Every structure is written in structure tokens, then in C-alpha cells.
């Protein structure tokens, strides 16, 4: 088999295609395996073989192009399966697939950048350099996002390579144009990646990570570059391009910056977020706002609200953390907390044991020691009992990190020192009966919160139902008529409502 190539003088000549390249080409022409994970070992093997095969630059470019296309197809088929009903820590089988996928993407990034060096030596056209840089940024951004999906820290060197690749594209002035066949520029991909890193992905569920990935892909053009001297407000993020780290707050003191900081204003994106939230609340469908469908769900709206609040303030910590090593018991979910609040230690609730690694008046950082964790995830509520204390504090899981199948750390924010279990009675859909839901009432906390909160399962209440009937059984049975003032927070697991006595009862 032969191939037509051009020498340095531009003269056409015929080159023989090495047998190794020919065999890879034949494999690329075969259909994808029914299970995308089965493709990963062969893709990595062919990429490794390509490094050892002699061939002309056009031949190698063509094969790498085919391996890249097939790899991205496999990745796009695998990612949705990684986010459905994901339980932390990720099981060994799933983590092996993820590790194999991350290895593949790293090889693609390395080989594409190596190809860029060959283009430089052979004075290839700028469009070839541009495509190589674009693809490198794309697969590196995919690597970071996939690590976020499983609550795992980014691989060492990934952020640094991403920053360096973008810096090279800027040096060659190839960052702002869109390669043929693509939708966004390399700069747009880079901005979307740093926004996802800035959104604190450890505080997101897998579905929320995918939602924000889609959101930033649509609106990454809203951020604006700034000079480092202008980085003085909360809506500013900074990047040390020679440091293997995501963006950081402009308020954070960086010890010995290794280079001039790259700074960006997200004030425009914050303003857009507030407008989008208001329009969603007014009933505008997300499709009319160019938002992903997930934005129309309580969890999607909750993510946008949390981003808007987080990006509009400095995020300075109010209390210092104290290192600890004491044990704590944790129960999860509204139903589990309801039973613990109702029956205490006599409740039939599965508990797990955790080590408190540090604490502050606002919450805890805990590491799993033993026991079944269940479906505990970011955005869920948990009951925590420390030491000899008999009270169950009510907390919300704010972040999760899992480095391996045996490791899970959680950040817990204290919502209240206790909860009052109650039954919410409301008409059932399509019937004359009444539905009874277990809910939790969180009492007011002097000097911190003047009103009461009601915790209900996400999506349990109709959107415009303000009046609620609560049945509380303590020493006596009491019936309370309350009304919802506003929604304090929405996650994929729960909704937290501010309530007050209803002066105009049913």
C-alpha cells in the first residue's frame, strides 16, 4: 500500500505505508464494540504502538486523527454511565474504567502535543498547529471533568499542562480562532474548564458536574481578562500559569507566585446568572434561555443559586478550623434523620462511624472509618453525634472527596443542633386521599437564624404550594398550620424552606 506525500520542496512523491500503520487503520475502520469500556485497552495499545512506528508525518497525523475521533466517541458514550446513580466512594470496577479512560486521554494529550513539535520542525501550516493545540486542551479539560465526576482530585500535572498549552496557543496567536469543524475556540474551551474548577466541583454531584460543564460551554464567553492589578473584588479569579492548580480567589494570598497571574472577571457571568434565575422563577422554560434542561429542575436551579451567591461574596472563612481525631456516628437521609429525631438510639437506622479530622462552629470535616454509608452524597442531610453527646446535630453534606475505593471524606455544615420530626399532610395527585410525608423542622437559632426551617425531599411539594399542614407527635399530638415564605436552598436530595405560622389558616 502506498500514500501520496510531499517533501520539503513541495514535490509529490509516493511513500510506502508501514504495516503497523496499515493494521491500525484497518482496526479504525471496524465498528465500535457494544460496550464502550471494551475499546479502552485497544485504543491505548494502538496509541502506544503508534509511538514506535516509523512513518511520514502525514501518515502519523492521519492515524492519530482517527484514534482521537474514536477515543472521543468512546468517551462521550462512557461519561453518561458514570453519572447515573453514582455512589461514593466509587466501586472498584467503575474506578478501573475511569482510570483507563484517564490514561487514554493523557496519552492523547501527550501525543497531540508531541505532534505539535513535529509540525514546528517541518514548518507545517498554522491550521495544523491550531488543531493540535485545540485537541490537547479539549482532552485535558475532559480529564479534569471526569475526575470531578467521581469526586477525585485532578491527576498531578493536568492543570499545569492545561495552563501551558493555553499559554503556547496565545504565544502563537492561535487561541481565539475556531478550527474547522469545531464550534468553539481554544480560548472558549480553556475558559469553560477554569470556570468548572472555580465552581468547587467537590461540592457538586456527578449530574451537577455534567450540568455545569454544559452550562459553561454555553456561557464561557461571559468572562473577561483583567490585569492582575485590577483583581480586587469577589467576582475575580486568578491563575498562576506555572502552578499545577485550578483558579483561586483574588482575595487569597498566594505564597511566592511563580509567574505573573492571569486574572479574569466573572462579574458579567454573575449578572447573567441572576437574570437567568429570575426568569426561571417567573416560569420561563430553560430552553428559551439557552439553558440545559436540568436548569428547570429544583437541583439545577439550586446549583445556579449557589454559584450566584458564592461568586458574589469573598468567601472568607469566619471561623478557624481545629484539628481533631475523635469519632462520630453519622446517619443519612430525611427518613433516617426523622427516625433518629423521633426515637434516638432506639431507631432502626443504619449508622456509620467517621473520624472528625477538623471542626469549627460551622461544621466538620470527617473521614469514613467503618459501616455502610448508604446513598449519602453531596446535598443530602445527615445527623451527627459526637463523643458522649446524646443529641443528633443536623448537617448538610457540602463537599466530598474520594481518592480510592476505601477513602471518602465529607464536609458537613451544621444546620441546627436538633430537629423536630413531623408529618406533612397534603392532597395526593389525582385522588381524594391525603399523602403523608416525613419532614424535619429545624428550630430557630438565636443570633444566627430567627425563623424556622422545614426540610422536605426534593420535588415533594408542588411548586406554588405555600400553605402546609404539619402533624407533630411529641408528648402530645399537635397540628400546625404554617406557610412557606421562600425556598432557602434546593439540592438534588432536599429542599429547605423558611416557614412561619399561618395567620390565615386553611
Secondary structure, DSSP 8 states (H G I E B T S, - for coil): -EEEEE-TT--EEEEE--HHHHHHHHHHTS---SSGGGHHHHHHHHHHHHHH----HHHHHHHHHHHHHHHHHHHHHHHHHHHTT--SS--HHHHHHHHHHHHHHHHHHHHHHHHHHHHHHTT--HHHHHHHHHHHHHHHHHHHHHHHHTT----TTHHHHHHHHHHHHHHTT-SSS--TT-SS-HHHHHHHHHHHHHT-GGGS-HHHHHHHHHHHHHHGGG-EEE-GGG--STTEEEEETTSSS--EETTS--TT-SS-EEEEE-HHHHHHHHHHHHHHHTT--GGGGT--GGGGSHHHHHHHHHHHHHHTS----SS--EE---EEEEEEHHHHHHHHHHHGGGS----EEEEEEEEETTEEEEEEEES--TT--TT-EEEEEETT----EEEEEEEEE-SSTT--EEEEEEEES--EEEEEEEE-TTSSSEEEEEEEEE--BTTTBSSEEEEEETT-S-TT--EEEEEEESSSEEEEEEEEEEEEEE-SSEEEEEEEE-SS--
